[in-house]
Amino acid sequence: MKNIDTAFGYVRSFTMLIIVGCIVICCYTLHKSFATVSLLQDKVYILANGKALEAYASERKDNVVVEARDHVKTFHNYFFTLDPDDKVIKTNITKALYLADKSAKRIYDDLRENGYYSGIISGNISQNVTIDSIQIDLKQYPYFFKCYARQKIIRSTSVVNRSLTTEGNLRNVSRSDNNPHGFLIEHLTTVENKDLSIETRK
């Protein structure tokens, strides 16, 4: 009887050990499964030009600098890229004004009242901007930015290269089709805008 009791105790201990082991393995498997599913849900595939590109979901804070720079770049491209066509100018300015507050509208109104845009149309002038660098300061909110760029103004007789430096703040707003980055430029100021060189066209 003692041997039977001892054997039964061993069997019971061994069985309990197996049960505990199974529970641990099941819990670990469930944990890894949920982690894998969560990781897979963060992946999005985008079809572009017939190719599937993998995109990853992430928190906005991970991409604030990248999105802020692109927002500033997009605004400057719309606001300072002009062609001698009233419709093109209005379209670009309208897109730019969705990305900024009344400070940009004030600059636009001043230029329009001074005949800047009508001069571009009557003189068949094209103007484009190239962004050199954009500095974003995330230590303060709204985020301060400073943009260094170059303008090329193409006239019928000459090409003028100008330096352009602007600064302002970026405030978070809701994303929309007109403002996909979810930023709004505030207190836009032109720090510098001067001629660098003038080339004569032949």
Residue frames relative to the residue before (quaternion, step in Angstrom):
aa qw qx qy qz dx dy dz
M 1.0000 0.0000 0.0000 0.0000 0.00 0.00 0.00
K 0.6278 0.5295 -0.3395 0.4585 3.57 1.06 -0.79
N 0.6527 0.5048 -0.3216 0.4645 3.59 0.95 -0.79
I 0.6395 0.5166 -0.3289 0.4648 3.56 1.04 -0.79
D 0.6543 0.5043 -0.3148 0.4674 3.60 0.96 -0.87
T 0.6500 0.5137 -0.3162 0.4623 3.57 0.97 -0.87
A 0.6592 0.5064 -0.3039 0.4655 3.58 0.94 -0.95
F 0.6494 0.5163 -0.3162 0.4601 3.58 0.97 -0.84
G 0.6304 0.5314 -0.3266 0.4622 3.58 1.06 -0.78
Y 0.6456 0.5155 -0.3151 0.4671 3.56 1.00 -0.86
V 0.6602 0.5099 -0.3070 0.4581 3.55 0.95 -0.95
R 0.6566 0.5120 -0.3100 0.4588 3.56 0.97 -0.88
S 0.6548 0.5025 -0.3137 0.4694 3.61 0.94 -0.86
F 0.6570 0.5115 -0.3067 0.4611 3.55 0.96 -0.89
T 0.6456 0.5188 -0.3126 0.4651 3.57 1.03 -0.84
M 0.6543 0.5034 -0.3148 0.4683 3.58 0.95 -0.87
L 0.6285 0.5360 -0.3293 0.4573 3.58 1.05 -0.78
I 0.6521 0.5057 -0.3093 0.4725 3.57 0.98 -0.85
I 0.6501 0.5221 -0.3162 0.4525 3.60 0.96 -0.88
V 0.6590 0.4980 -0.3059 0.4735 3.58 0.94 -0.92
G 0.6398 0.5288 -0.3177 0.4584 3.56 1.01 -0.85
C 0.6491 0.5161 -0.3107 0.4645 3.58 0.97 -0.87
I 0.6440 0.5207 -0.3219 0.4589 3.59 1.01 -0.86
V 0.6498 0.5135 -0.3120 0.4656 3.58 0.97 -0.90
I 0.6652 0.5002 -0.3037 0.4637 3.58 0.91 -0.92
C 0.6514 0.5154 -0.3129 0.4606 3.61 0.97 -0.85
C 0.6561 0.5059 -0.3121 0.4649 3.58 0.95 -0.87
Y 0.6525 0.5097 -0.3084 0.4684 3.58 0.97 -0.87
T 0.6550 0.5158 -0.3080 0.4584 3.57 0.98 -0.89
L 0.6514 0.5076 -0.3128 0.4691 3.59 0.97 -0.85
H 0.6415 0.5307 -0.3190 0.4529 3.56 0.98 -0.89
K 0.6877 0.4730 -0.2826 0.4728 3.58 0.86 -0.96
S 0.6274 0.5411 -0.3368 0.4474 3.58 1.05 -0.75
F 0.6661 0.4879 -0.3020 0.4766 3.59 0.92 -0.90
A 0.6412 0.5209 -0.3254 0.4601 3.59 1.01 -0.79
T 0.6610 0.5052 -0.3043 0.4640 3.58 0.98 -0.84
V 0.6492 0.5094 -0.3127 0.4704 3.58 0.97 -0.87
S 0.6464 0.5167 -0.3160 0.4640 3.58 0.98 -0.85
L 0.6495 0.5114 -0.3115 0.4686 3.58 1.01 -0.82
L 0.6662 0.5011 -0.3020 0.4624 3.57 0.96 -0.83
Q 0.6391 0.5274 -0.3320 0.4507 3.59 1.08 -0.65
D 0.6223 0.5424 -0.3447 0.4469 3.58 1.19 -0.39
K 0.6372 0.5237 -0.3233 0.4639 3.58 1.26 -0.20
V 0.0454 -0.7730 0.6328 -0.0049 3.52 -0.98 0.96
Y 0.2286 -0.7698 0.5821 0.1278 3.54 -0.98 0.85
I 0.1447 -0.7921 0.5921 0.0337 3.53 -0.80 1.11
L 0.2921 -0.7480 0.5729 0.1641 3.55 -0.92 0.94
A 0.1021 0.7907 -0.5911 0.1225 3.57 -0.58 1.21
N 0.8426 -0.0634 -0.0110 0.5347 3.55 -0.67 1.14
G 0.7252 -0.4556 0.2430 0.4555 3.55 0.95 0.88
K 0.6689 0.4603 -0.3034 0.4987 3.60 1.26 0.09
A 0.3689 -0.7143 0.5514 0.2227 3.56 -1.03 0.84
L 0.0840 -0.7951 0.6006 0.0066 3.56 -0.65 1.15
E 0.3535 -0.7486 0.5253 0.1965 3.55 -0.92 0.93
A 0.0869 -0.7827 0.6159 0.0222 3.55 -0.89 1.00
Y 0.2671 -0.7696 0.5641 0.1347 3.56 -1.12 0.66
A 0.3880 -0.6941 0.5543 0.2459 3.56 -0.99 0.85
S 0.0665 0.7937 -0.6004 0.0716 3.56 -0.98 0.81
E 0.6157 -0.5360 0.4231 0.3931 3.53 -1.30 0.29
R 0.5886 -0.5989 0.3983 0.3691 3.58 -1.07 0.67
K 0.6118 0.5862 -0.3572 0.3930 3.57 1.03 -0.76
D 0.6083 0.5634 -0.3546 0.4322 3.59 1.18 -0.51
N 0.7924 0.2937 -0.1315 0.5182 3.60 1.16 -0.58
V 0.2831 0.7990 -0.5005 0.1757 3.59 1.20 0.28
V 0.6766 0.4968 -0.3079 0.4479 3.60 0.82 -0.96
V 0.6601 0.5105 -0.3108 0.4551 3.59 0.91 -0.91
E 0.6915 0.4690 -0.2813 0.4719 3.58 0.87 -0.95
A 0.6363 0.5304 -0.3324 0.4509 3.59 1.00 -0.80
R 0.6542 0.5058 -0.3169 0.4645 3.60 0.92 -0.86
D 0.6748 0.4912 -0.3010 0.4613 3.56 0.92 -0.89
H 0.6064 0.5465 -0.3510 0.4587 3.59 1.09 -0.68
V 0.6722 0.4854 -0.2923 0.4766 3.58 0.88 -0.96
K 0.6508 0.5189 -0.3125 0.4577 3.58 0.96 -0.86
T 0.6546 0.5151 -0.3112 0.4576 3.57 0.93 -0.91
F 0.6401 0.5258 -0.3259 0.4557 3.58 0.93 -0.87
H 0.6918 0.4828 -0.2891 0.4525 3.58 0.79 -0.99
N 0.6296 0.5290 -0.3413 0.4553 3.59 1.00 -0.73
Y 0.6834 0.4686 -0.2890 0.4794 3.59 0.94 -0.83
F 0.7231 0.4810 -0.2557 0.4247 3.57 0.84 -1.02
F 0.8034 0.3113 -0.1398 0.4879 3.59 0.94 -0.86
T 0.5959 0.5105 -0.3908 0.4812 3.61 1.20 0.08
L 0.0790 0.8170 -0.5541 0.1386 3.55 -0.39 1.31
D 0.1108 -0.7587 0.6389 0.0620 3.53 -1.21 0.66
P 0.5859 -0.6072 0.3982 0.3598 3.60 -1.15 0.48
D 0.5141 0.5794 -0.4479 0.4465 3.55 0.64 1.18
D 0.4417 -0.7318 0.4555 0.2488 3.56 -0.53 1.19
K 0.6543 0.5217 -0.3143 0.4482 3.60 0.98 -0.80
V 0.6494 0.5086 -0.3107 0.4723 3.59 0.99 -0.84
I 0.6449 0.5228 -0.3173 0.4583 3.57 0.96 -0.88
K 0.6816 0.4853 -0.2945 0.4617 3.59 0.85 -0.93
T 0.6416 0.5286 -0.3248 0.4511 3.57 1.00 -0.82
N 0.6885 0.4780 -0.2833 0.4662 3.59 0.87 -0.96
I 0.6644 0.5004 -0.3111 0.4598 3.58 0.90 -0.87
T 0.6266 0.5363 -0.3364 0.4545 3.59 1.00 -0.80
K 0.6535 0.5002 -0.3090 0.4767 3.59 0.95 -0.87
A 0.6593 0.5165 -0.3085 0.4510 3.58 0.98 -0.85
L 0.6856 0.5105 -0.2931 0.4283 3.59 0.93 -0.88
Y 0.5554 0.5694 -0.4007 0.4547 3.59 1.24 -0.24
L 0.7096 0.4733 -0.2428 0.4620 3.59 1.18 -0.57
A 0.7674 0.2947 -0.1566 0.5475 3.61 1.24 -0.13
D 0.5323 -0.6322 0.4653 0.3170 3.55 -1.30 0.29
K 0.8023 -0.3215 0.2116 0.4562 3.57 -1.29 -0.30
S 0.5338 0.6222 -0.4250 0.3837 3.62 1.16 -0.33
A 0.6523 0.4812 -0.3109 0.4963 3.61 1.06 -0.72
K 0.6286 0.5289 -0.3305 0.4646 3.59 1.05 -0.78
R 0.6315 0.5318 -0.3336 0.4551 3.58 1.04 -0.74
I 0.6399 0.5109 -0.3242 0.4737 3.60 0.99 -0.82
Y 0.6488 0.5178 -0.3119 0.4622 3.57 0.97 -0.89
D 0.6639 0.5091 -0.3080 0.4530 3.61 0.89 -0.91
D 0.6448 0.5195 -0.3201 0.4603 3.59 1.01 -0.83
L 0.6677 0.4939 -0.3023 0.4678 3.59 0.93 -0.88
R 0.6565 0.5108 -0.3137 0.4579 3.57 0.99 -0.82
E 0.6677 0.4967 -0.3023 0.4649 3.60 0.95 -0.86
N 0.6832 0.4643 -0.2827 0.4876 3.58 1.12 -0.61
G 0.5443 -0.6661 0.3775 0.3428 3.59 1.26 0.14
Y 0.3154 0.7837 -0.4916 0.2113 3.58 1.23 0.33
Y 0.7187 0.4480 -0.2626 0.4624 3.59 0.80 -0.97
S 0.6367 0.5027 -0.3360 0.4786 3.59 1.02 -0.69
G 0.6155 0.5397 -0.3392 0.4635 3.60 1.14 -0.61
I 0.6227 0.5293 -0.3328 0.4705 3.58 1.07 -0.72
I 0.6808 0.4832 -0.2933 0.4658 3.57 0.95 -0.88
S 0.7100 0.4578 -0.2728 0.4604 3.60 0.81 -0.97
G 0.7332 0.4164 -0.2387 0.4817 3.59 1.08 -0.65
N 0.3742 -0.7430 0.4726 0.2908 3.60 1.30 0.06
I 0.3093 0.7627 -0.4932 0.2817 3.54 0.90 1.02
S 0.1609 -0.7537 0.6289 0.1025 3.54 -1.09 0.78
Q 0.0664 -0.7929 0.6056 0.0149 3.54 -1.05 0.78
N 0.0513 0.7875 -0.6137 0.0263 3.57 -0.92 0.88
V 0.3015 -0.7586 0.5603 0.1407 3.53 -1.25 0.49
T 0.1385 -0.7579 0.6330 0.0751 3.55 -1.13 0.76
I 0.3094 -0.7655 0.5390 0.1668 3.56 -0.70 1.11
D 0.2734 -0.7642 0.5643 0.1510 3.57 -0.79 1.02
S 0.7718 -0.2097 0.1669 0.5766 3.58 0.80 -0.98
I 0.1565 -0.7614 0.6232 0.0858 3.53 -1.28 0.55
Q 0.1659 -0.7888 0.5872 0.0733 3.56 -0.73 1.07
I 0.0897 -0.7878 0.6091 0.0201 3.56 -0.89 1.01
D 0.1693 -0.7789 0.5982 0.0826 3.59 -0.87 0.98
L 0.1690 -0.8216 0.5412 0.0589 3.57 -0.39 1.27
K 0.4959 0.6794 -0.4237 0.3363 3.60 1.25 -0.01
Q 0.7615 0.2416 -0.1581 0.5803 3.56 1.22 -0.34
Y 0.1626 -0.7703 0.6070 0.1088 3.55 -1.20 0.51
P 0.4238 -0.1919 -0.8688 0.1698 1.61 -1.71 1.83
Y 0.5781 -0.6213 0.4126 0.3311 3.55 -1.14 0.73
F 0.3388 -0.7372 0.5525 0.1910 3.55 -0.90 1.00
F 0.0368 -0.7919 0.6088 0.0302 3.58 -1.04 0.77
K 0.0892 -0.7476 0.6534 0.0786 3.50 -1.32 0.45
C 0.1393 -0.8137 0.5640 0.0214 3.54 -0.73 1.13
Y 0.1383 -0.7665 0.6247 0.0562 3.55 -0.91 1.02
A 0.1080 0.8081 -0.5643 0.1297 3.56 -0.65 1.12
R 0.2911 -0.7185 0.5974 0.2052 3.52 -1.39 0.11
Q 0.2288 -0.7628 0.5921 0.1231 3.55 -1.04 0.83
K 0.1223 -0.7482 0.6455 0.0926 3.52 -1.16 0.69
I 0.0947 -0.7919 0.6033 0.0046 3.55 -0.63 1.21
I 0.1350 -0.8199 0.5559 0.0215 3.54 -0.45 1.27
R 0.0649 -0.7803 0.6220 -0.0071 3.53 -0.62 1.23
S 0.6827 -0.4875 0.3400 0.4250 3.57 -1.27 0.16
T 0.7786 0.3305 -0.1687 0.5061 3.61 1.11 -0.63
S 0.8192 0.1188 -0.0348 0.5600 3.60 1.17 -0.40
V 0.2634 -0.7070 0.6278 0.1913 3.50 -1.42 0.26
V 0.1365 -0.8029 0.5788 0.0411 3.57 -0.63 1.14
N 0.1649 -0.7663 0.6158 0.0802 3.56 -0.88 1.02
R 0.0443 -0.8157 0.5759 -0.0318 3.54 -0.72 1.10
S 0.3817 -0.6683 0.5778 0.2717 3.54 -1.24 0.48
L 0.0688 -0.7909 0.6078 0.0182 3.56 -1.09 0.74
T 0.0353 0.7799 -0.6223 0.0570 3.56 -0.76 1.09
T 0.0090 0.7957 -0.6043 0.0401 3.54 -0.79 1.07
E 0.0718 -0.7836 0.6140 0.0616 3.54 -1.26 0.34
G 0.1493 0.7788 -0.5978 0.1171 3.53 -1.26 0.40
N 0.4953 -0.6304 0.5014 0.3254 3.55 -1.29 -0.34
L 0.2607 -0.7376 0.6015 0.1616 3.54 -1.29 0.47
R 0.0898 -0.7908 0.6052 0.0175 3.54 -0.80 1.09
N 0.4858 -0.6632 0.4867 0.2956 3.57 -1.06 0.78
V 0.0454 0.7608 -0.6461 0.0414 3.55 -1.03 0.90
S 0.6690 -0.4819 0.3655 0.4321 3.57 -1.28 0.09
R 0.4685 -0.6546 0.5148 0.2948 3.55 -1.12 0.70
S 0.0474 0.7762 -0.6275 0.0385 3.54 -1.18 0.64
D 0.6924 -0.4443 0.3441 0.4525 3.57 -1.30 0.03
N 0.7011 0.4490 -0.2630 0.4875 3.58 1.08 -0.70
N 0.7785 0.1712 -0.0932 0.5966 3.58 1.24 -0.40
P 0.0715 -0.8685 0.4891 0.0363 3.61 0.48 1.17
H 0.6556 0.5239 -0.3251 0.4360 3.62 1.13 -0.47
G 0.3745 -0.7536 0.4727 0.2613 3.59 1.16 -0.41
F 0.5590 0.5445 -0.4192 0.4640 3.58 1.06 0.81
L 0.1397 -0.7531 0.6320 0.1177 3.54 -1.28 0.40
I 0.3496 -0.7332 0.5483 0.1988 3.57 -0.80 1.06
E 0.0631 -0.7968 0.6009 -0.0001 3.56 -0.85 1.04
H 0.8482 0.1581 -0.1211 0.4908 3.56 -1.29 0.53
L 0.1214 0.8120 -0.5551 0.1332 3.57 0.88 0.97
T 0.0130 0.7963 -0.6018 0.0591 3.54 -0.85 1.05
T 0.3115 -0.7158 0.5899 0.2065 3.56 -1.05 0.80
V 0.2600 -0.7972 0.5323 0.1163 3.55 -0.44 1.26
E 0.7990 -0.0399 0.0728 0.5956 3.58 0.97 -0.89
N 0.1450 0.7498 -0.6381 0.0979 3.54 -1.11 0.79
K 0.2656 0.7815 -0.5094 0.2432 3.54 0.10 1.31
D 0.5942 -0.5797 0.4290 0.3562 3.56 -1.26 0.50
L 0.2299 -0.7569 0.5986 0.1262 3.52 -1.10 0.85
S 0.7842 -0.1378 0.1162 0.5938 3.55 0.99 -0.86
I 0.1848 -0.7492 0.6248 0.1188 3.54 -1.29 0.45
E 0.1169 -0.7959 0.5936 0.0225 3.54 -0.74 1.12
T 0.3608 -0.7306 0.5405 0.2097 3.56 -0.92 0.93
R 0.3057 -0.7500 0.5616 0.1690 3.54 -0.88 0.98
K 0.3342 -0.7433 0.5484 0.1875 3.53 -1.05 0.80
